[in-house]
Amino acid sequence: MRDDSIARDGEDFIVEAAFVAGKFGLSVDAFRAELQRGAIVTICERGEGEDHARTRLTFRRGALLWRFIIGQDGAIHEDPILAKPARSSPPQSSR
């Protein structure tokens, strides 16, 4: 898929708020408010090695992650996943 909702700006990306807000079922205003207060976290990862021409943009809201993998040609692949909660303590042995 190729979409103008995510555009490359030099080494950075510009993502339309409405595009990602809809993925989380939020209005643009609610999405921006959650971004400002840190309830939605964004990560940009540049590929290395055989993935050097790809970039992964991740938006996390609670246990839901929405990833966009952008190829060198600008094609966008979406990957919605549920994040695994972090363990607060080591697993107990079963003896």
Helices and strands as residue ranges (DSSP letters): E 6-9, E 12-15, H 17-23, H 28-37, E 40-46, G 49-51, E 55-61, E 64-70, E 76-82
